[in-house]
Each structure stands twice: as structure tokens, then as C-alpha cells.
Amino acid sequence: MTPDLPDSRRRRPAPALLLLAAALIAVTVPAPAGASPTVPAHRTHLLTSGLHGAVGSTVGPDGALYVVESAAGQISRVDPRTGHRTTFASGLPRRILDTGGAMDVAFVHHRPYVLVTLVSPDVGGSDVDGIYRVDGPGRVTVVADIGAWSLAHPPVPAFFVPTGVQYALQPYRGGFLVTDGHHNRLLRVGLDGDVTELAAFPNVVPTGITIGDRSVYLAQAGPVPHAPSDGRVLRVQPRSGRASEVASGAPLLVDVEFGPGHRLYALSQGHFTPGNPEGSPADPATGALVRVDRDGTLSPVATGLDRPTSLEFIRDTAYVVTLPGEIWTIDSR
């Protein structure tokens, strides 16, 4: 999930909003011909392609992959063995800028919910930034208006997108945790629509989240130019909001997940060329799947990934969603 957000602590003129809009993806950069991951000692396979604005993903209660397509305003169900795709749900707000719209998907009590951002009036839209419940193939209902809460509870200092840019969704204690990569905070959201701030950060661009060992694990992309030292995995204590660093050393981290043997893995979108416009994605084919080691370093498992956005594990296999609309499988053993 491409989270390259500009320095959110600086005030900007309105035209800079378009740079922020590119922050979370949908900047289409042609991939090198024949580009494919490099996976020393690990098998890799292209599972499927042709997704439109693919961003967040999850493994559903039926064991299938569910991927949001922001350009189409829909969720696709993908068979993790064959790659066969079907439209699971539609009718979600489509992105109106170069990014936004449906960003992530999660299941609570076997019911799918979708995180939507950058579709509200402050950016020229007419929809709600928040969490939507999927009630049927073409029916959705807003359950939490995160944009309205953000307007009423602005961070200090103020940001130039007052509704924020919500990025990732994670089920938690009957509700959700949500990262805001622009307002730099972690939110707790209930199914009743209640929103509270669990943790606030400096300009570190929080992205993907996962739960384990009674803690919240959070990936950070870091500010431009996304130096490897700024790509961090944090552990956040859910009661106090206190954060501590677990590992660092890979540029532009966009997701974090537990894999085989309860080992923690992270997804690096790759090298960011200094001088590129703020909000641009990483350079093509420079991303990596990395493993969190006990000494706080990040060891590459697979390199050469083309602007990856989301990571899931099913048993020993990693499933990586990419900006060009592909899903790659990587044997992580």
C-alpha cells in the first residue's frame, strides 16, 4: 500500500493536495518488461493479474484472499490456489483523486468491512471517509464516519487534509484499529461508530498493522526520502499506546504480518529516488519481503518486488499484492 506522504507537519497550499493524493497509490508507472521477484532459495509464482487499483487485502473466513480495488470501487475474491477471481462486492465509493477510495478490507463475525478515504467534500467528493459494512453484492452501509471525527479532533499542528488519509484496517476486540498515514496516528473504531485515538506519532507515516502477543505491530514508511533507517516496525501496547521499536532497516515499509513459526515479516515498497515528487511510489522492482530478526534487523526473503502494497500469509506461503495489479506467491520457508 503505497504510503509516500509528504511531510505532514508542514502547512501546504491547496495544489499540494494532489501530491498527497498520490501518497497512497494509484500512480501508474510502467514496470520493466519481464519484471519478476528475485527469490533466492524460495519459490515464487504469479498468481493473478489485472486488478484495478489494488491496495489492501485480507484472508477471509473461507480461506480465500479478498483484495480491494480502489479504481473500481469493489472487492475481489481470489482463490489462493488457482488465482481465479470473482467480484465479491461492489458499490463502494471510487477514488476521485489518484488514490483513495476503498483502501483495506477486514472481516468481523464473518461480515466484511471496508476502509474508505479521500472521498469527502474537503477533497472534492461527496461520500464519507470511514468504515463501510458490506451488506450484499452491491449494498454497503457506513458504520463509522472517521472523517467527521478527524475534523472534530484535529491533530496539532493542523494538517492540510483535515479529514486525514486513513490507510489500514485491522480487526481488534470486536471493532477495528485504523492507521492514518497523514495525521500520523493509530485509531480505535467501534462497530457503533465510536472513534478514539490510541496512539499519536511524529511524522513517521504509519501504514500496515497486525496483532500478536497481546500487542499491536505497526509498520512505518518514514518521511521523504524514505531512508532504510526510517522504515521501522513498532510494537504498541494497546492499553497505554506506548510504542517501542522492534526492527528497522528497509525503505518505505507498507505492511507487517506474522508468518510461519509465528515469525514477523514486513513488506518494503523499495528505493525512493531523491528528487522525485513527494507522493511518488518507490522505484519499480525495488521492493522486498523482509523477515524481522531477533537482533532488530530486517533480512530479505524476496527482492525485486514491483511496488508491493499488501501482504498476507496462508500457512507457509506469502501473498503479495502489487501496485500494477498483480498477486505474487512466495514460499517463505
N, C-alpha and C positions, 0 to 999 in steps of 0.2 A: 504494500500500500504506500504509494509514493508520498512521503510527508514533508517534502522540502519546503518548509515555511520560512518566509522572510523573518528578520529579526522583529519579533512580535512586541518588543518593548519600545520600539520607536514609533512615533506618530508619522503617518504617511498621507499624501494626498490621495484623493479618491481613485485616480487612474491606477495606482499601485495595487488596487484590489485584483486586477487581472493577473498580476504576478502571483498574488497569494492564491488565486483560483487554481493556477497550475500546480500549486503546492502539493495537492494530494493526488494528482494524476491526470490522466487523460490527455497529456501532451504526447501526441503520437510521433515518435521518432523512428524511422525505418531501422529495422535490425539488420546487422550484417548478413549477407547471403549465407545460408547454411549454418547460421549460428546455433550452437547447442552447448549444453553444460559440459564442463570438464570434470569428471568424477573419478579420480584415481582410486582404484580398488573398490569402487562402488558402482553398481549398475544404475543406469538412467534410461528413461523412456518417455517419449512424448505421448501423453495420454489422450489429449484432445486439444483443439484449437478453435478459433473463430468466435470466442467470447467478445462481447462488446462493452468495453469499459469495465473489465473485470477488476474487482478490488478485494473486498473481504470474503471470507469463506468459513464454513464450519462443517463438522461431521454430524449428520443428523441422527435421530434415534434409530433409523433404519440402516445405519452404516454407510449411507451414500454421502457424497460431497454436495454441498449446497454453496453456490457462488453467486454473489450479487453482480449484476451488470448495470452499471450506472447510466450508460448511454441508452439502454433500452427500458429502464425502469422495471426490471424484472429479476427473478431469482431462477437460476438454472439448477436442476438436479443432474449430477454426473455420476454414472456408475463407476466406482473406483477400480473395477477390474477391466471393463471394456472401453470406458471413456464415452459411452453412449449418453447423449444429452437430451433432456426434455425440459420444457418450460414448466416450472413448478408453481410460480405465482407471477402476476403482472399487475399493472395499475399503480405502481409506486411512482412518486414524483421523479421525473427525469432531471438530470443535471441541466442547468441553464447556463453555466459557465463552462470552462474547460475541465472542471472537476465538480465534485459534489453529487447531489442526488443520493441514491442508495449506496451506502459505504460498507456496511457489515451486516451479518445475519447471525442469529443465535436462537436456540430452542429452549423454552422453559415449559415444563409439563407437556412436552410433545407439541407445543404450539410455537410456530416460528414468529420471530420479531425482527424488525429491520431498523437499522440506524440510518437516518437521512439528515443531510446537512447542506448548507448553502443553497437553499431553495426559498428562503423567506423574503419579505418585502425589502429588507435592508440591502439586499444584493440584486434586487430587480425581480424577485419571484413572487409567488402568491400562495405558497404552501408552508407547512410547518416544519421547522428543524427539530427533529426529535426521534422518538421511537414509535414505530408503527407495528401493530399486530396484523398478521395475515389471517383473514377470516375465510378466505376461499381463493380459488384460482385468480380471480380478478377483483377481490374485495379486500380493502385494508382499512384499519381504524387507528387513529392517533391515540396513544395511551400516555405519552409524556411529551410536553412541549419544552424541550431543553432550550430552544432559542429564546422563548419568553423568560425562562428562569435566568438565562445569561444576561438578558437586557436588564433584569431587575437586580442582578447581583454581579455587576461588572468587576473584573479584576483591577488591581491598582498597580501601575498606571493603566489608563484606558487603552483599548486596542482598537484598530481601525475597522475591524469587522465585529460589531458589538454582540452579535449572536454566536460568535465563535466558529470554530471548524471542528466539529466532532469527528473522531477518526475510527475508534474501535469499540466493539461491544462484547461484553463477557458476562455470562450468567453468574449471579452471586446471591446466595441466600434468598431465593425466591424473587429476586429482581435482577439488576444489572450494575456492572461497572462500565463507565464510559470515559475514554480519554478525549481531551480537547487539545489538539496539537497547536492551536493558535493562542488560546488563553492559558496554555501550559498548566493544566490541572486534571485531576482524576475525580470523577463524579460518581456518586451512588444514586441510582434511579430505581424507584419502586414501580410495581405494576399499577399502583394507584396514581402515578404521575408525580409523586413527590421526588424532588431533586435536592441533594445536599453535596457539598464539597468534601471529599475525603482527604485529598492532599493537593497542595499547590507547589509549583516548581518555578525556578528561574527559566530563562529562555533555553530550554533543552529539547523541546518538541517531543512530547510523549506520544508513542504510537501504539504498537500491539501490546496486549495483556493476556496473561493466563493465571490460573490459580493452582497452588500446590503447597503442601507442607504448612497449611493454615496461613499462608502468606499470598500476597499478590505480587506477581512478577511483571515488570514493565520494561519495554524497550524504549530507547531514546535515540532519535536521529541526530540530535545536536544541531546547533546553528550553522548557517552557511559559513565556511565551505565544507562542512561535514567531515572534519578530520577523523581518522580512525579512533583517536583517543576520546572523541566526543560521542562515539557510538557505544552506549552503555546498556547493561541490563541491571535493573534495580530490584530490590526486594522491599515491598511496602507493607508495613504492619497495618492490618485493616482497622484496628481499634484506635490507634494513635495517629495514623497517617505518616509515621516516621519512616524514612527511606534510607536504605544503605546500598552501596554498590556491590554487586555480585561479580561482574566481569566487564571488561571493556577491550576495545582494540579492533573494531570492524566499522567501516564507514556507513553512515546512513542506515541504521537498524530500523526495520519496519515491522517486525513481528518476533514473538518469542513463544515457544511451546515446549512441553515435556514430550520426550520421545522414548525409545526403547531403554529399558533399565531405569526408568524414571530420571534419565539424564535430560538436562535442559539444553535446548537448541535455540538459535536465533537466526534471523534472516537479514542479511545485509544487501541493500539495493546496489551498492557498489561505489565506485570512484566518481566524485563530482569534480569536474574541471573548473578550477578557479577562473573567474571571469564570465562564466555562463550566467544568464539571467537568474536572479533569485526566483525560486519556484520551479526551475527546471528539474527533471528527473536525473538520476545518475546516468553516467555514460552507458551505452548499450553493451551488454555481455560482460559486465564487470561485477555482477552481483555474486553472492556466495551464501551457502548454507553453512553455518558455523556451530560448533559444539562448545558449550560452556565447560571449562576445565576447573578443577579444584583450586588451582593457583590463581584464578581470576583472569585467565587469558581466554581467548576465543580461537579455537582451532578449526581450520577449514575442512569441511567434509566434501563439499562440491563447490567448484568455482565456475566462472563463465556464464552464470545465470543472467538472463536478459531482463533487467529491471523488474525483479520479483516484487510482489505486493502482499502475499499472504502465504501462511504455512500451516499445514495440518499433518497429523500423523495417524496412520491406521496400522497398528502393530509395528513392524519394523520398517515400514515404508513412509517416506516423507512425500507429501503432495505440495508442490509449489505453484501458486498462481502467478502469472506474469502480466505486466502491462500490455504487451502485444496480444493478449487474449489466449494464452496457452496454459495448460496444466502439465507439469513435468513430474514424474515419479522418480524418487531417488532411494535406492536401498541404503539405509543408514547404518547397517551392521558393519 
